[in-house]
Amino acid sequence: MNKTNKLIGVLFITLLLAFNLQADNTKRLLISLTSGDFRSTGSGVAIANAMQDAGVQTVVFINANSVKYALKDTKVEKFGPTGKSIKDMLAALVKKNATVMVCGMNAKFQGVKDQDLIKGIKIIGGKQVYGAVFAPNTQTLSF
């Protein structure tokens, strides 16, 4: 084997190892809530909790008409089979280290401030949304 072939072989193995070391096999789920419909939003948040419990790194992006469910002062009835309110389920997600965020533009349109939100939910901008949507191994669901 000549020097060129050895060098190519070493470079190939080095690149292969580098890509394997950088491989990210984390399963991620981004759930986008826009509806504002109690059943639709509740289903999305219940699925987010189930996925987080299953070890899937879950992000809930609250947008448009669903922003009201992230408000700490919102009065919301219990959601069907869970026996918890959407507000309770969102708080549980935060405690389980899921990421729960509200669209900054929609928060501004609706006059929502950080202090209005359930503890642990953040108002975010476009860069955070981009990072969540395009993270490796991310699947998305919309409700």
C-alpha positions, -999 to +999 in steps of 0.1 A: +000+000+000+015+033-010+016+065+012-014+081-006-037+051+000-026+050+037-033+087+040-067+084+024-075+055+047-064+074+078-085+104+068-115+083+061-113+066+095-108+100+112-138+115+095-159+084+103-150+086+139-156+124+140-191+119+126-199+091+149-188+111+179-210+140+168-240+118+161-271+129+181-295+101+186-318+120+210-354+117+200-371+151+199-407+161+195-420+197+188-457+202+194-471+234+180-503+245+197-523+271+177-560+261+178-573+275+210-599+247+209-600+231+244-600+195+230-573+200+204-550+219+227-556+195+256-548+165+233-516+181+222-505+188+258-515+153+270-494+138+241-465+161+251-466+148+286-467+111+275-438+117+251-417+134+278-425+105+302-413+081+275-379+098+273-386+120+242-371+155+245-403+175+241-408+211+232-443+227+232-446+259+211-477+278+221-489+302+195-520+321+182-553+312+200-536+287+224-517+314+243-545+317+267-538+282+281-503+293+292-516+321+314-514+314+351-547+332+358-567+313+331-597+293+344-598+261+325-619+230+331-604+195+335-593+178+303-612+145+298-593+114+306-564+131+324-585+146+351-561+177+350-565+211+334-544+221+305-527+246+328-518+217+352-505+196+323-483+225+311-469+230+346-462+193+348-442+195+315-421+222+329-414+202+360-404+172+338-378+195+321-397+198+288-394+231+271-426+251+270-425+284+251-449+311+239-445+329+205-431+364+213-451+380+184-484+365+196-476+374+232-471+410+221-503+411+201-522+398+231-505+419+257-490+389+275-459+394+296-436+368+312-451+374+346-486+365+332-474+329+323-473+297+343-439+295+361-413+281+338-429+290+305-410+316+285-418+340+258-393+335+230-382+349+196-375+335+162-340+321+170-354+298+197-381+285+175-356+279+147-334+260+171-363+238+183-377+231+148-344+223+132-328+203+160-316+169+148-341+140+150-371+163+156-406+153+146-434+178+147-471+176+155-496+205+153-528+210+173 
